[in-house]
Amino acid sequence: MNGDLVTIDEARAALRLDDDFPGMTIQLAVSGASDAVLAYLKRDPYTDEDPPPPNVKQATLLLTGIFIRDPDGVESQTWEQGYLPWAVCNLLHQRRDPAME
């Protein structure tokens, strides 16, 4: 595993992006979302032996979609500082170690 929690193909399908949508844009959004999710969870990257569970993948796809929809980060001004969007946090909350706040 390269550190990304979802593949470009998974993101393209889940977000219903056209085949001609730039792959590099998707890759950057997936990598950024994956990094943000792992940082929020405060855990080491998942591996082939310990793959990300479905709710972590779903949260990554949600955040990837936000990054693609809002490349300038205007929407992020509405997020509480230090937190991801509510829907993403809601999916991840049960997997976050609160003792590491």
Gaussian input, Z-matrix of N, CA and C with variables (Angstrom, degrees):
# hf/3-21g

backbone

0 1
 N
 C     1     B1
 C     2     B2     1     A1
 N     3     B3     2     A2     1     D1
 C     4     B4     3     A3     2     D2
 C     5     B5     4     A4     3     D3
 N     6     B6     5     A5     4     D4
 C     7     B7     6     A6     5     D5
 C     8     B8     7     A7     6     D6
 N     9     B9     8     A8     7     D7
 C    10    B10     9     A9     8     D8
 C    11    B11    10    A10     9     D9
 N    12    B12    11    A11    10    D10
 C    13    B13    12    A12    11    D11
 C    14    B14    13    A13    12    D12
 N    15    B15    14    A14    13    D13
 C    16    B16    15    A15    14    D14
 C    17    B17    16    A16    15    D15
 N    18    B18    17    A17    16    D16
 C    19    B19    18    A18    17    D17
 C    20    B20    19    A19    18    D18
 N    21    B21    20    A20    19    D19
 C    22    B22    21    A21    20    D20
 C    23    B23    22    A22    21    D21
 N    24    B24    23    A23    22    D22
 C    25    B25    24    A24    23    D23
 C    26    B26    25    A25    24    D24
 N    27    B27    26    A26    25    D25
 C    28    B28    27    A27    26    D26
 C    29    B29    28    A28    27    D27
 N    30    B30    29    A29    28    D28
 C    31    B31    30    A30    29    D29
 C    32    B32    31    A31    30    D30
 N    33    B33    32    A32    31    D31
 C    34    B34    33    A33    32    D32
 C    35    B35    34    A34    33    D33
 N    36    B36    35    A35    34    D34
 C    37    B37    36    A36    35    D35
 C    38    B38    37    A37    36    D36
 N    39    B39    38    A38    37    D37
 C    40    B40    39    A39    38    D38
 C    41    B41    40    A40    39    D39
 N    42    B42    41    A41    40    D40
 C    43    B43    42    A42    41    D41
 C    44    B44    43    A43    42    D42
 N    45    B45    44    A44    43    D43
 C    46    B46    45    A45    44    D44
 C    47    B47    46    A46    45    D45
 N    48    B48    47    A47    46    D46
 C    49    B49    48    A48    47    D47
 C    50    B50    49    A49    48    D48
 N    51    B51    50    A50    49    D49
 C    52    B52    51    A51    50    D50
 C    53    B53    52    A52    51    D51
 N    54    B54    53    A53    52    D52
 C    55    B55    54    A54    53    D53
 C    56    B56    55    A55    54    D54
 N    57    B57    56    A56    55    D55
 C    58    B58    57    A57    56    D56
 C    59    B59    58    A58    57    D57
 N    60    B60    59    A59    58    D58
 C    61    B61    60    A60    59    D59
 C    62    B62    61    A61    60    D60
 N    63    B63    62    A62    61    D61
 C    64    B64    63    A63    62    D62
 C    65    B65    64    A64    63    D63
 N    66    B66    65    A65    64    D64
 C    67    B67    66    A66    65    D65
 C    68    B68    67    A67    66    D66
 N    69    B69    68    A68    67    D67
 C    70    B70    69    A69    68    D68
 C    71    B71    70    A70    69    D69
 N    72    B72    71    A71    70    D70
 C    73    B73    72    A72    71    D71
 C    74    B74    73    A73    72    D72
 N    75    B75    74    A74    73    D73
 C    76    B76    75    A75    74    D74
 C    77    B77    76    A76    75    D75
 N    78    B78    77    A77    76    D76
 C    79    B79    78    A78    77    D77
 C    80    B80    79    A79    78    D78
 N    81    B81    80    A80    79    D79
 C    82    B82    81    A81    80    D80
 C    83    B83    82    A82    81    D81
 N    84    B84    83    A83    82    D82
 C    85    B85    84    A84    83    D83
 C    86    B86    85    A85    84    D84
 N    87    B87    86    A86    85    D85
 C    88    B88    87    A87    86    D86
 C    89    B89    88    A88    87    D87
 N    90    B90    89    A89    88    D88
 C    91    B91    90    A90    89    D89
 C    92    B92    91    A91    90    D90
 N    93    B93    92    A92    91    D91
 C    94    B94    93    A93    92    D92
 C    95    B95    94    A94    93    D93
 N    96    B96    95    A95    94    D94
 C    97    B97    96    A96    95    D95
 C    98    B98    97    A97    96    D96
 N    99    B99    98    A98    97    D97
 C   100   B100    99    A99    98    D98
 C   101   B101   100   A100    99    D99
 N   102   B102   101   A101   100   D100
 C   103   B103   102   A102   101   D101
 C   104   B104   103   A103   102   D102
 N   105   B105   104   A104   103   D103
 C   106   B106   105   A105   104   D104
 C   107   B107   106   A106   105   D105
 N   108   B108   107   A107   106   D106
 C   109   B109   108   A108   107   D107
 C   110   B110   109   A109   108   D108
 N   111   B111   110   A110   109   D109
 C   112   B112   111   A111   110   D110
 C   113   B113   112   A112   111   D111
 N   114   B114   113   A113   112   D112
 C   115   B115   114   A114   113   D113
 C   116   B116   115   A115   114   D114
 N   117   B117   116   A116   115   D115
 C   118   B118   117   A117   116   D116
 C   119   B119   118   A118   117   D117
 N   120   B120   119   A119   118   D118
 C   121   B121   120   A120   119   D119
 C   122   B122   121   A121   120   D120
 N   123   B123   122   A122   121   D121
 C   124   B124   123   A123   122   D122
 C   125   B125   124   A124   123   D123
 N   126   B126   125   A125   124   D124
 C   127   B127   126   A126   125   D125
 C   128   B128   127   A127   126   D126
 N   129   B129   128   A128   127   D127
 C   130   B130   129   A129   128   D128
 C   131   B131   130   A130   129   D129
 N   132   B132   131   A131   130   D130
 C   133   B133   132   A132   131   D131
 C   134   B134   133   A133   132   D132
 N   135   B135   134   A134   133   D133
 C   136   B136   135   A135   134   D134
 C   137   B137   136   A136   135   D135
 N   138   B138   137   A137   136   D136
 C   139   B139   138   A138   137   D137
 C   140   B140   139   A139   138   D138
 N   141   B141   140   A140   139   D139
 C   142   B142   141   A141   140   D140
 C   143   B143   142   A142   141   D141
 N   144   B144   143   A143   142   D142
 C   145   B145   144   A144   143   D143
 C   146   B146   145   A145   144   D144
 N   147   B147   146   A146   145   D145
 C   148   B148   147   A147   146   D146
 C   149   B149   148   A148   147   D147
 N   150   B150   149   A149   148   D148
 C   151   B151   150   A150   149   D149
 C   152   B152   151   A151   150   D150
 N   153   B153   152   A152   151   D151
 C   154   B154   153   A153   152   D152
 C   155   B155   154   A154   153   D153
 N   156   B156   155   A155   154   D154
 C   157   B157   156   A156   155   D155
 C   158   B158   157   A157   156   D156
 N   159   B159   158   A158   157   D157
 C   160   B160   159   A159   158   D158
 C   161   B161   160   A160   159   D159
 N   162   B162   161   A161   160   D160
 C   163   B163   162   A162   161   D161
 C   164   B164   163   A163   162   D162
 N   165   B165   164   A164   163   D163
 C   166   B166   165   A165   164   D164
 C   167   B167   166   A166   165   D165
 N   168   B168   167   A167   166   D166
 C   169   B169   168   A168   167   D167
 C   170   B170   169   A169   168   D168
 N   171   B171   170   A170   169   D169
 C   172   B172   171   A171   170   D170
 C   173   B173   172   A172   171   D171
 N   174   B174   173   A173   172   D172
 C   175   B175   174   A174   173   D173
 C   176   B176   175   A175   174   D174
 N   177   B177   176   A176   175   D175
 C   178   B178   177   A177   176   D176
 C   179   B179   178   A178   177   D177
 N   180   B180   179   A179   178   D178
 C   181   B181   180   A180   179   D179
 C   182   B182   181   A181   180   D180
 N   183   B183   182   A182   181   D181
 C   184   B184   183   A183   182   D182
 C   185   B185   184   A184   183   D183
 N   186   B186   185   A185   184   D184
 C   187   B187   186   A186   185   D185
 C   188   B188   187   A187   186   D186
 N   189   B189   188   A188   187   D187
 C   190   B190   189   A189   188   D188
 C   191   B191   190   A190   189   D189
 N   192   B192   191   A191   190   D190
 C   193   B193   192   A192   191   D191
 C   194   B194   193   A193   192   D192
 N   195   B195   194   A194   193   D193
 C   196   B196   195   A195   194   D194
 C   197   B197   196   A196   195   D195
 N   198   B198   197   A197   196   D196
 C   199   B199   198   A198   197   D197
 C   200   B200   199   A199   198   D198
 N   201   B201   200   A200   199   D199
 C   202   B202   201   A201   200   D200
 C   203   B203   202   A202   201   D201
 N   204   B204   203   A203   202   D202
 C   205   B205   204   A204   203   D203
 C   206   B206   205   A205   204   D204
 N   207   B207   206   A206   205   D205
 C   208   B208   207   A207   206   D206
 C   209   B209   208   A208   207   D207
 N   210   B210   209   A209   208   D208
 C   211   B211   210   A210   209   D209
 C   212   B212   211   A211   210   D210
 N   213   B213   212   A212   211   D211
 C   214   B214   213   A213   212   D212
 C   215   B215   214   A214   213   D213
 N   216   B216   215   A215   214   D214
 C   217   B217   216   A216   215   D215
 C   218   B218   217   A217   216   D216
 N   219   B219   218   A218   217   D217
 C   220   B220   219   A219   218   D218
 C   221   B221   220   A220   219   D219
 N   222   B222   221   A221   220   D220
 C   223   B223   222   A222   221   D221
 C   224   B224   223   A223   222   D222
 N   225   B225   224   A224   223   D223
 C   226   B226   225   A225   224   D224
 C   227   B227   226   A226   225   D225
 N   228   B228   227   A227   226   D226
 C   229   B229   228   A228   227   D227
 C   230   B230   229   A229   228   D228
 N   231   B231   230   A230   229   D229
 C   232   B232   231   A231   230   D230
 C   233   B233   232   A232   231   D231
 N   234   B234   233   A233   232   D232
 C   235   B235   234   A234   233   D233
 C   236   B236   235   A235   234   D234
 N   237   B237   236   A236   235   D235
 C   238   B238   237   A237   236   D236
 C   239   B239   238   A238   237   D237
 N   240   B240   239   A239   238   D238
 C   241   B241   240   A240   239   D239
 C   242   B242   241   A241   240   D240
 N   243   B243   242   A242   241   D241
 C   244   B244   243   A243   242   D242
 C   245   B245   244   A244   243   D243
 N   246   B246   245   A245   244   D244
 C   247   B247   246   A246   245   D245
 C   248   B248   247   A247   246   D246
 N   249   B249   248   A248   247   D247
 C   250   B250   249   A249   248   D248
 C   251   B251   250   A250   249   D249
 N   252   B252   251   A251   250   D250
 C   253   B253   252   A252   251   D251
 C   254   B254   253   A253   252   D252
 N   255   B255   254   A254   253   D253
 C   256   B256   255   A255   254   D254
 C   257   B257   256   A256   255   D255
 N   258   B258   257   A257   256   D256
 C   259   B259   258   A258   257   D257
 C   260   B260   259   A259   258   D258
 N   261   B261   260   A260   259   D259
 C   262   B262   261   A261   260   D260
 C   263   B263   262   A262   261   D261
 N   264   B264   263   A263   262   D262
 C   265   B265   264   A264   263   D263
 C   266   B266   265   A265   264   D264
 N   267   B267   266   A266   265   D265
 C   268   B268   267   A267   266   D266
 C   269   B269   268   A268   267   D267
 N   270   B270   269   A269   268   D268
 C   271   B271   270   A270   269   D269
 C   272   B272   271   A271   270   D270
 N   273   B273   272   A272   271   D271
 C   274   B274   273   A273   272   D272
 C   275   B275   274   A274   273   D273
 N   276   B276   275   A275   274   D274
 C   277   B277   276   A276   275   D275
 C   278   B278   277   A277   276   D276
 N   279   B279   278   A278   277   D277
 C   280   B280   279   A279   278   D278
 C   281   B281   280   A280   279   D279
 N   282   B282   281   A281   280   D280
 C   283   B283   282   A282   281   D281
 C   284   B284   283   A283   282   D282
 N   285   B285   284   A284   283   D283
 C   286   B286   285   A285   284   D284
 C   287   B287   286   A286   285   D285
 N   288   B288   287   A287   286   D286
 C   289   B289   288   A288   287   D287
 C   290   B290   289   A289   288   D288
 N   291   B291   290   A290   289   D289
 C   292   B292   291   A291   290   D290
 C   293   B293   292   A292   291   D291
 N   294   B294   293   A293   292   D292
 C   295   B295   294   A294   293   D293
 C   296   B296   295   A295   294   D294
 N   297   B297   296   A296   295   D295
 C   298   B298   297   A297   296   D296
 C   299   B299   298   A298   297   D297
 N   300   B300   299   A299   298   D298
 C   301   B301   300   A300   299   D299
 C   302   B302   301   A301   300   D300

   B1=1.4543
   B2=1.5317
   B3=1.3233
   B4=1.4637
   B5=1.5257
   B6=1.3043
   B7=1.4572
   B8=1.5137
   B9=1.3322
   B10=1.4593
   B11=1.5241
   B12=1.3122
   B13=1.4626
   B14=1.5203
   B15=1.3148
   B16=1.4661
   B17=1.5230
   B18=1.3128
   B19=1.4649
   B20=1.5283
   B21=1.3103
   B22=1.4687
   B23=1.5235
   B24=1.3306
   B25=1.4667
   B26=1.5267
   B27=1.3323
   B28=1.4679
   B29=1.5234
   B30=1.3123
   B31=1.4662
   B32=1.5237
   B33=1.3194
   B34=1.4692
   B35=1.5325
   B36=1.3406
   B37=1.4680
   B38=1.5266
   B39=1.3232
   B40=1.4641
   B41=1.5238
   B42=1.3226
   B43=1.4679
   B44=1.5215
   B45=1.3316
   B46=1.4715
   B47=1.5275
   B48=1.3367
   B49=1.4606
   B50=1.5214
   B51=1.3134
   B52=1.4611
   B53=1.5182
   B54=1.3255
   B55=1.4653
   B56=1.5227
   B57=1.3331
   B58=1.4667
   B59=1.5372
   B60=1.3433
   B61=1.4661
   B62=1.5224
   B63=1.3377
   B64=1.4701
   B65=1.5328
   B66=1.3124
   B67=1.4611
   B68=1.5161
   B69=1.3336
   B70=1.4631
   B71=1.5273
   B72=1.3179
   B73=1.4609
   B74=1.5257
   B75=1.3262
   B76=1.4641
   B77=1.5234
   B78=1.3319
   B79=1.4660
   B80=1.5278
   B81=1.3199
   B82=1.4653
   B83=1.5289
   B84=1.3275
   B85=1.4645
   B86=1.5276
   B87=1.3335
   B88=1.4682
   B89=1.5253
   B90=1.3226
   B91=1.4686
   B92=1.5267
   B93=1.3268
   B94=1.4623
   B95=1.5173
   B96=1.3277
   B97=1.4627
   B98=1.5257
   B99=1.3186
   B100=1.4687
   B101=1.5190
   B102=1.3145
   B103=1.4631
   B104=1.5309
   B105=1.3307
   B106=1.4670
   B107=1.5289
   B108=1.3220
   B109=1.4652
   B110=1.5247
   B111=1.3220
   B112=1.4677
   B113=1.5300
   B114=1.3245
   B115=1.4677
   B116=1.5306
   B117=1.3221
   B118=1.4662
   B119=1.5272
   B120=1.3299
   B121=1.4672
   B122=1.5238
   B123=1.3278
   B124=1.4667
   B125=1.5286
   B126=1.3263
   B127=1.4527
   B128=1.5205
   B129=1.3210
   B130=1.4544
   B131=1.5244
   B132=1.3330
   B133=1.4671
   B134=1.5333
   B135=1.3149
   B136=1.4610
   B137=1.5231
   B138=1.3176
   B139=1.4643
   B140=1.5215
   B141=1.3306
   B142=1.4610
   B143=1.5292
   B144=1.3291
   B145=1.4665
   B146=1.5333
   B147=1.3095
   B148=1.4679
   B149=1.5306
   B150=1.3538
   B151=1.4643
   B152=1.5308
   B153=1.3252
   B154=1.4667
   B155=1.5270
   B156=1.3341
   B157=1.4650
   B158=1.5310
   B159=1.3296
   B160=1.4692
   B161=1.5265
   B162=1.3305
   B163=1.4703
   B164=1.5280
   B165=1.3113
   B166=1.4676
   B167=1.5299
   B168=1.3216
   B169=1.4664
   B170=1.5310
   B171=1.3410
   B172=1.4658
   B173=1.5262
   B174=1.3118
   B175=1.4650
   B176=1.5264
   B177=1.3209
   B178=1.4662
   B179=1.5200
   B180=1.3210
   B181=1.4647
   B182=1.5280
   B183=1.3302
   B184=1.4695
   B185=1.5255
   B186=1.3196
   B187=1.4595
   B188=1.5261
   B189=1.3188
   B190=1.4672
   B191=1.5239
   B192=1.3273
   B193=1.4626
   B194=1.5210
   B195=1.3167
   B196=1.4689
   B197=1.5242
   B198=1.3287
   B199=1.4657
   B200=1.5280
   B201=1.3247
   B202=1.4661
   B203=1.5252
   B204=1.3283
   B205=1.4678
   B206=1.5242
   B207=1.3310
   B208=1.4651
   B209=1.5301
   B210=1.3345
   B211=1.4673
   B212=1.5274
   B213=1.3165
   B214=1.4637
   B215=1.5293
   B216=1.3210
   B217=1.4593
   B218=1.5117
   B219=1.3223
   B220=1.4633
   B221=1.5292
   B222=1.3248
   B223=1.4656
   B224=1.5313
   B225=1.3139
   B226=1.4716
   B227=1.5309
   B228=1.3213
   B229=1.4641
   B230=1.5234
   B231=1.3314
   B232=1.4640
   B233=1.5302
   B234=1.3240
   B235=1.4687
   B236=1.5223
   B237=1.3230
   B238=1.4548
   B239=1.5272
   B240=1.3117
   B241=1.4617
   B242=1.5298
   B243=1.3259
   B244=1.4568
   B245=1.5191
   B246=1.3288
   B247=1.4603
   B248=1.5205
   B249=1.2979
   B250=1.4572
   B251=1.5252
   B252=1.3337
   B253=1.4666
   B254=1.5315
   B255=1.3164
   B256=1.4563
   B257=1.5235
   B258=1.3266
   B259=1.4709
   B260=1.5249
   B261=1.3201
   B262=1.4648
   B263=1.5283
   B264=1.3251
   B265=1.4737
   B266=1.5211
   B267=1.3216
   B268=1.4557
   B269=1.5292
   B270=1.3095
   B271=1.4652
   B272=1.5246
   B273=1.3139
   B274=1.4647
   B275=1.5260
   B276=1.3085
   B277=1.4673
   B278=1.5259
   B279=1.3131
   B280=1.4683
   B281=1.5221
   B282=1.3335
   B283=1.4613
   B284=1.5231
   B285=1.3221
   B286=1.4624
   B287=1.5192
   B288=1.3080
   B289=1.4618
   B290=1.5279
   B291=1.3459
   B292=1.4661
   B293=1.5250
   B294=1.3082
   B295=1.4647
   B296=1.5200
   B297=1.3215
   B298=1.4630
   B299=1.5158
   B300=1.3144
   B301=1.4705
   B302=1.5047
   A1=109.07
   A2=117.65
   A3=121.30
   A4=113.78
   A5=118.67
   A6=121.84
   A7=112.94
   A8=117.27
   A9=120.31
   A10=109.14
   A11=116.25
   A12=121.59
   A13=113.26
   A14=117.13
   A15=122.60
   A16=108.03
   A17=116.08
   A18=120.65
   A19=109.92
   A20=115.17
   A21=120.17
   A22=109.74
   A23=116.87
   A24=120.35
   A25=111.46
   A26=117.38
   A27=120.21
   A28=110.43
   A29=117.01
   A30=120.73
   A31=110.79
   A32=116.79
   A33=120.75
   A34=110.12
   A35=116.78
   A36=120.59
   A37=111.40
   A38=117.52
   A39=121.22
   A40=112.18
   A41=116.19
   A42=120.77
   A43=112.57
   A44=115.75
   A45=122.98
   A46=112.14
   A47=114.39
   A48=120.12
   A49=109.52
   A50=116.37
   A51=121.32
   A52=110.80
   A53=115.50
   A54=120.93
   A55=112.35
   A56=117.02
   A57=119.19
   A58=112.86
   A59=117.49
   A60=120.15
   A61=107.72
   A62=118.55
   A63=121.33
   A64=113.76
   A65=115.40
   A66=121.83
   A67=112.73
   A68=116.99
   A69=120.19
   A70=110.93
   A71=117.28
   A72=121.28
   A73=110.20
   A74=116.11
   A75=120.27
   A76=109.76
   A77=116.95
   A78=120.87
   A79=111.28
   A80=117.00
   A81=120.40
   A82=111.34
   A83=116.38
   A84=120.25
   A85=110.95
   A86=117.30
   A87=121.50
   A88=110.11
   A89=117.01
   A90=120.44
   A91=111.28
   A92=116.49
   A93=120.19
   A94=112.25
   A95=116.35
   A96=120.30
   A97=110.97
   A98=116.47
   A99=120.55
   A100=110.83
   A101=116.17
   A102=120.60
   A103=110.99
   A104=116.54
   A105=120.70
   A106=111.30
   A107=117.08
   A108=120.87
   A109=110.43
   A110=117.24
   A111=120.11
   A112=111.17
   A113=116.81
   A114=120.17
   A115=110.36
   A116=117.01
   A117=120.52
   A118=110.96
   A119=116.11
   A120=120.61
   A121=112.46
   A122=115.90
   A123=122.02
   A124=110.92
   A125=114.58
   A126=119.21
   A127=110.14
   A128=114.41
   A129=120.34
   A130=108.72
   A131=116.99
   A132=119.61
   A133=111.97
   A134=114.69
   A135=120.56
   A136=108.48
   A137=115.98
   A138=121.75
   A139=108.96
   A140=115.84
   A141=119.66
   A142=110.66
   A143=116.56
   A144=121.12
   A145=111.85
   A146=117.03
   A147=123.84
   A148=107.64
   A149=117.13
   A150=120.13
   A151=112.25
   A152=116.91
   A153=119.50
   A154=110.71
   A155=117.39
   A156=120.32
   A157=110.79
   A158=116.44
   A159=120.03
   A160=114.79
   A161=118.67
   A162=118.11
   A163=111.83
   A164=118.22
   A165=121.24
   A166=109.43
   A167=116.56
   A168=119.68
   A169=110.62
   A170=116.54
   A171=120.25
   A172=111.14
   A173=117.16
   A174=120.61
   A175=110.75
   A176=116.35
   A177=120.71
   A178=110.51
   A179=117.14
   A180=120.53
   A181=110.96
   A182=117.46
   A183=120.13
   A184=110.99
   A185=116.25
   A186=120.17
   A187=111.19
   A188=117.03
   A189=120.46
   A190=109.97
   A191=116.64
   A192=120.85
   A193=112.38
   A194=116.70
   A195=120.69
   A196=109.92
   A197=117.02
   A198=120.19
   A199=111.42
   A200=117.16
   A201=120.34
   A202=110.48
   A203=116.68
   A204=120.97
   A205=112.39
   A206=116.69
   A207=121.81
   A208=110.16
   A209=117.40
   A210=119.82
   A211=114.23
   A212=117.86
   A213=120.55
   A214=112.83
   A215=117.67
   A216=121.34
   A217=115.36
   A218=117.39
   A219=120.40
   A220=110.30
   A221=116.22
   A222=121.34
   A223=111.78
   A224=116.98
   A225=120.14
   A226=112.07
   A227=117.33
   A228=120.19
   A229=111.83
   A230=116.81
   A231=120.65
   A232=112.04
   A233=117.80
   A234=120.87
   A235=108.99
   A236=115.42
   A237=119.54
   A238=108.34
   A239=116.37
   A240=120.51
   A241=110.79
   A242=115.36
   A243=121.19
   A244=114.23
   A245=116.99
   A246=121.16
   A247=110.46
   A248=114.36
   A249=121.94
   A250=108.42
   A251=118.39
   A252=119.82
   A253=111.50
   A254=115.63
   A255=122.08
   A256=112.63
   A257=118.31
   A258=120.97
   A259=111.46
   A260=116.91
   A261=121.49
   A262=109.54
   A263=116.96
   A264=120.84
   A265=111.44
   A266=116.71
   A267=120.75
   A268=111.28
   A269=117.25
   A270=120.82
   A271=112.07
   A272=116.58
   A273=120.82
   A274=114.25
   A275=117.72
   A276=121.75
   A277=113.54
   A278=117.71
   A279=120.34
   A280=113.12
   A281=117.64
   A282=120.97
   A283=112.71
   A284=117.41
   A285=120.68
   A286=110.16
   A287=116.33
   A288=121.22
   A289=108.31
   A290=117.97
   A291=119.90
   A292=113.31
   A293=117.30
   A294=120.01
   A295=112.06
   A296=116.68
   A297=120.22
   A298=112.22
   A299=118.84
   A300=122.18
   A301=110.88
   D1=141.22
   D2=-175.91
   D3=-94.62
   D4=4.98
   D5=-177.85
   D6=104.89
   D7=-21.67
   D8=176.82
   D9=-78.64
   D10=138.09
   D11=-175.43
   D12=-85.74
   D13=-17.40
   D14=174.87
   D15=-137.62
   D16=159.35
   D17=178.30
   D18=-89.78
   D19=165.23
   D20=175.43
   D21=-60.48
   D22=-41.44
   D23=-179.88
   D24=-64.13
   D25=-40.01
   D26=176.86
   D27=-63.44
   D28=-42.83
   D29=179.35
   D30=-65.85
   D31=-44.82
   D32=-179.84
   D33=-58.73
   D34=-43.87
   D35=-179.03
   D36=-70.15
   D37=-47.99
   D38=-176.56
   D39=-65.08
   D40=-35.89
   D41=-177.75
   D42=-92.51
   D43=0.32
   D44=178.70
   D45=54.87
   D46=48.48
   D47=178.68
   D48=-88.07
   D49=141.51
   D50=178.73
   D51=-64.84
   D52=156.96
   D53=179.40
   D54=-61.03
   D55=-27.19
   D56=-178.42
   D57=-89.13
   D58=1.32
   D59=175.72
   D60=-66.54
   D61=133.29
   D62=-172.96
   D63=-58.36
   D64=122.54
   D65=179.05
   D66=-60.42
   D67=-35.31
   D68=-179.70
   D69=-65.00
   D70=-36.93
   D71=177.66
   D72=-64.32
   D73=-42.72
   D74=177.79
   D75=-64.32
   D76=-44.86
   D77=-178.08
   D78=-60.33
   D79=-44.46
   D80=178.97
   D81=-62.87
   D82=-41.29
   D83=179.66
   D84=-67.32
   D85=-42.00
   D86=178.62
   D87=-63.35
   D88=-45.20
   D89=-179.13
   D90=-64.62
   D91=-43.19
   D92=178.38
   D93=-64.68
   D94=-42.69
   D95=178.84
   D96=-65.95
   D97=-42.06
   D98=179.27
   D99=-61.09
   D100=-44.97
   D101=179.52
   D102=-62.74
   D103=-42.94
   D104=-179.77
   D105=-65.25
   D106=-40.80
   D107=179.47
   D108=-65.19
   D109=-45.74
   D110=179.17
   D111=-63.17
   D112=-38.58
   D113=178.04
   D114=-65.30
   D115=-41.59
   D116=178.59
   D117=-63.26
   D118=-40.85
   D119=179.95
   D120=-74.43
   D121=-17.20
   D122=-179.13
   D123=56.12
   D124=51.75
   D125=-179.01
   D126=-138.08
   D127=163.49
   D128=175.23
   D129=-70.48
   D130=159.33
   D131=178.54
   D132=-58.10
   D133=150.52
   D134=173.97
   D135=-70.61
   D136=160.54
   D137=-179.79
   D138=-128.86
   D139=175.68
   D140=175.84
   D141=-62.70
   D142=-32.42
   D143=179.11
   D144=-79.68
   D145=-22.33
   D146=-179.26
   D147=-133.06
   D148=73.23
   D149=-174.92
   D150=-72.89
   D151=158.60
   D152=178.81
   D153=-65.66
   D154=137.34
   D155=177.09
   D156=-71.24
   D157=164.57
   D158=-175.82
   D159=-55.30
   D160=-39.81
   D161=-177.65
   D162=-70.22
   D163=-28.03
   D164=175.84
   D165=-71.60
   D166=-40.76
   D167=176.70
   D168=-64.13
   D169=-42.50
   D170=179.35
   D171=-62.77
   D172=-42.63
   D173=177.85
   D174=-61.98
   D175=-39.47
   D176=178.54
   D177=-65.17
   D178=-40.75
   D179=178.08
   D180=-65.57
   D181=-41.05
   D182=177.04
   D183=-59.51
   D184=-46.82
   D185=-178.63
   D186=-68.64
   D187=-36.67
   D188=175.41
   D189=-59.20
   D190=-44.39
   D191=178.47
   D192=-61.59
   D193=-39.14
   D194=177.59
   D195=-64.78
   D196=-44.41
   D197=179.72
   D198=-62.04
   D199=-37.42
   D200=179.56
   D201=-72.89
   D202=-41.51
   D203=-178.80
   D204=-68.82
   D205=-31.35
   D206=-173.29
   D207=-130.11
   D208=68.32
   D209=-174.55
   D210=-65.35
   D211=-20.27
   D212=-179.89
   D213=-87.78
   D214=-6.44
   D215=176.63
   D216=75.55
   D217=17.87
   D218=-179.59
   D219=-61.70
   D220=-43.25
   D221=-178.06
   D222=-62.70
   D223=-29.52
   D224=-176.45
   D225=-65.95
   D226=-15.90
   D227=177.65
   D228=-66.46
   D229=-18.28
   D230=179.49
   D231=-90.39
   D232=-7.41
   D233=179.96
   D234=-80.72
   D235=146.84
   D236=174.26
   D237=-65.65
   D238=134.67
   D239=-176.41
   D240=-56.74
   D241=129.96
   D242=179.24
   D243=88.68
   D244=-0.47
   D245=-178.46
   D246=-124.62
   D247=157.17
   D248=174.49
   D249=-86.23
   D250=172.11
   D251=178.15
   D252=-55.66
   D253=151.64
   D254=-174.84
   D255=-51.70
   D256=-47.77
   D257=-177.20
   D258=-61.39
   D259=-37.17
   D260=178.93
   D261=-69.41
   D262=-48.18
   D263=178.56
   D264=-59.44
   D265=-39.00
   D266=-179.21
   D267=-61.36
   D268=-39.89
   D269=177.90
   D270=-69.58
   D271=-32.34
   D272=-173.05
   D273=-94.38
   D274=-17.84
   D275=-170.29
   D276=-51.36
   D277=-44.81
   D278=-176.58
   D279=-66.70
   D280=-17.26
   D281=-178.64
   D282=-100.46
   D283=-3.85
   D284=-178.01
   D285=-85.94
   D286=139.86
   D287=178.77
   D288=-87.13
   D289=104.56
   D290=-176.41
   D291=-67.84
   D292=-20.24
   D293=-179.47
   D294=-69.27
   D295=-13.72
   D296=-176.78
   D297=-100.76
   D298=16.48
   D299=-178.74
   D300=-61.59

